[in-house]
Amino acid sequence: MGWVRNILGGLAAIGWAAGTMAADAHGHGGGGEHHGLSAAASQFQFGPVTVTNSMIVTILVALGIIMFAQLATRKMAAVPSGMQNFAEWLVESLYGFIESLLGRDLGKRAFWFFGTLFLFILFTNWFGLIPGVGTVTFRGEPLLRGGNADLNTTSAMAMLFSVLWLYWSIRSLGVVGFLKHIFAAGGGGKGIMGIFMVLVFFMVGLIEVASILSRPVSLSFRLFGNVFAGENILESMMTVVPWLGWIIPLPFYFLELLAGMVQALVFTLLTAVFTALMCGAHGHDDHGHGEHH
């Protein structure tokens, strides 16, 4: 099915970006004792290859999604099996949600990214809650770490979105239209008033450029901060009363399950809205054409 190729392609793009960011980062992996989750991911050297414990988690999550997609579509039938039915419901729901934000044409072209983004963030967040993540060690360091509790992972997704946003915007508006959208969003008039309005919208455009440049920072830190804080809260609740460490974290554990879904939705929604704000004038026009058969 087409959506399987879209999801797998999205996973490859996100995985490449996250792996590149983590490999290039000069983190201080784990040395020494610390209380709570360390700010930097632990690094392991396997010959010439350097990987972090958060990279291992993202690889496992990607493999899990790929295996599920392959199993769900291995034997397609008119009367779907439970796994195929769930996969189709999940993808169709995501597609309808993305299309409602971006319009028919852009939603179809960009679904591979936004659909993958939601699934990858959601299951990476939930994977970090599995018992053993952060506690099983290898060479004295935690073998696994919540993927989105590493700023390299969230920054890679935010940077990848920024590149795609620029591509989609220029493709929808053209270079001139893109610049006009930022620096000449409105206004008019003649004479002195016209010059004044040009200066005003030029200054507003500079502010908009600063806002655009800050988006990767805000997106990456929002997701990283929420996941990082949640995992530290869970660990703190386990140690506040050691002999009750098995029951005190339970309410926070279920709260983190909900928070993991909310954070995946928020990240996806914000990136889609940013895209719709720039390309929406073209993307939403397609809704009307979608009514004609």
FENRAQUI-V246025 format. One record per residue. RES is the residue in one letter. D_LAST is the distance of its C-alpha to the last C-alpha in Angstrom with 2 decimals. Layout:
res=<RES & RES>
d_last=<D_LAST & D_LAST>
This chain:
res=<M & G & W & V & R & N & I & L & G & G & L & A & A & I & G & W & A & A & G & T & M & A & A & D & A & H & G & H & G & G & G & G & E & H & H & G & L & S & A & A & A & S & Q & F & Q & F & G & P & V & T & V & T & N & S & M & I & V & T & I & L & V & A & L & G & I & I & M & F & A & Q & L & A & T & R & K & M & A & A & V & P & S & G & M & Q & N & F & A & E & W & L & V & E & S & L & Y & G & F & I & E & S & L & L & G & R & D & L & G & K & R & A & F & W & F & F & G & T & L & F & L & F & I & L & F & T & N & W & F & G & L & I & P & G & V & G & T & V & T & F & R & G & E & P & L & L & R & G & G & N & A & D & L & N & T & T & S & A & M & A & M & L & F & S & V & L & W & L & Y & W & S & I & R & S & L & G & V & V & G & F & L & K & H & I & F & A & A & G & G & G & G & K & G & I & M & G & I & F & M & V & L & V & F & F & M & V & G & L & I & E & V & A & S & I & L & S & R & P & V & S & L & S & F & R & L & F & G & N & V & F & A & G & E & N & I & L & E & S & M & M & T & V & V & P & W & L & G & W & I & I & P & L & P & F & Y & F & L & E & L & L & A & G & M & V & Q & A & L & V & F & T & L & L & T & A & V & F & T & A & L & M & C & G & A & H & G & H & D & D & H & G & H & G & E & H & H>
d_last=<22.83 & 21.56 & 22.48 & 26.02 & 26.50 & 25.25 & 27.71 & 30.52 & 30.07 & 30.21 & 33.32 & 34.94 & 34.43 & 35.72 & 38.53 & 39.66 & 39.80 & 41.61 & 44.02 & 44.85 & 45.58 & 47.75 & 49.61 & 50.44 & 51.55 & 55.28 & 55.28 & 58.51 & 57.68 & 59.37 & 63.07 & 65.41 & 65.08 & 62.64 & 61.48 & 57.78 & 55.03 & 56.14 & 54.19 & 54.04 & 52.64 & 55.22 & 55.28 & 56.21 & 57.37 & 56.61 & 58.32 & 56.60 & 53.54 & 53.50 & 51.15 & 51.07 & 50.74 & 47.47 & 46.10 & 47.03 & 44.99 & 41.87 & 42.28 & 42.64 & 39.56 & 37.47 & 38.87 & 38.10 & 34.41 & 34.22 & 35.99 & 33.75 & 30.57 & 32.17 & 33.41 & 30.15 & 28.26 & 31.17 & 30.26 & 26.57 & 25.97 & 23.31 & 25.65 & 26.45 & 30.00 & 31.08 & 31.03 & 27.62 & 26.22 & 27.88 & 26.72 & 23.04 & 23.44 & 25.29 & 22.94 & 19.74 & 21.69 & 22.86 & 19.51 & 18.06 & 21.30 & 21.30 & 17.72 & 18.68 & 21.62 & 20.46 & 16.85 & 13.94 & 15.50 & 19.10 & 18.59 & 17.27 & 20.20 & 22.81 & 22.14 & 24.69 & 27.36 & 26.73 & 26.00 & 29.14 & 31.09 & 30.63 & 31.48 & 34.37 & 35.95 & 35.58 & 37.20 & 39.76 & 40.81 & 41.15 & 42.93 & 45.58 & 46.47 & 47.44 & 51.23 & 53.00 & 50.86 & 53.45 & 56.42 & 56.58 & 58.51 & 59.00 & 61.99 & 62.64 & 59.21 & 56.19 & 54.12 & 50.81 & 49.56 & 46.35 & 44.09 & 42.99 & 46.62 & 47.17 & 46.41 & 45.76 & 42.67 & 41.13 & 42.11 & 40.48 & 37.11 & 37.47 & 38.50 & 35.68 & 33.20 & 35.00 & 34.66 & 30.92 & 30.49 & 32.30 & 30.20 & 26.83 & 28.29 & 29.60 & 26.48 & 24.38 & 27.07 & 29.44 & 33.14 & 33.95 & 31.09 & 32.13 & 35.71 & 34.83 & 32.81 & 35.97 & 38.75 & 37.33 & 34.92 & 36.06 & 39.16 & 40.57 & 43.70 & 46.42 & 49.89 & 51.33 & 48.48 & 45.98 & 48.14 & 48.48 & 44.70 & 44.25 & 46.90 & 45.42 & 41.94 & 43.58 & 45.49 & 42.39 & 40.73 & 43.68 & 43.31 & 39.62 & 40.66 & 43.21 & 40.62 & 38.29 & 41.28 & 42.27 & 38.95 & 39.81 & 43.15 & 41.85 & 39.06 & 41.46 & 44.36 & 42.37 & 41.15 & 44.48 & 46.57 & 44.88 & 45.01 & 48.51 & 49.84 & 48.36 & 50.00 & 53.29 & 53.21 & 52.78 & 55.69 & 57.83 & 57.24 & 58.37 & 61.65 & 62.56 & 64.24 & 64.59 & 65.43 & 62.34 & 60.08 & 58.08 & 57.03 & 57.03 & 53.99 & 51.80 & 50.38 & 49.72 & 48.17 & 45.49 & 45.02 & 44.39 & 41.74 & 39.87 & 40.73 & 39.38 & 35.91 & 36.16 & 37.26 & 34.42 & 31.93 & 33.82 & 34.03 & 30.32 & 29.40 & 31.81 & 30.70 & 27.01 & 28.04 & 30.24 & 27.38 & 25.04 & 27.92 & 28.18 & 24.64 & 22.80 & 22.54 & 20.28 & 18.67 & 17.60 & 16.03 & 13.10 & 12.37 & 11.08 & 8.60 & 7.46 & 6.48 & 3.78 & 0.00>
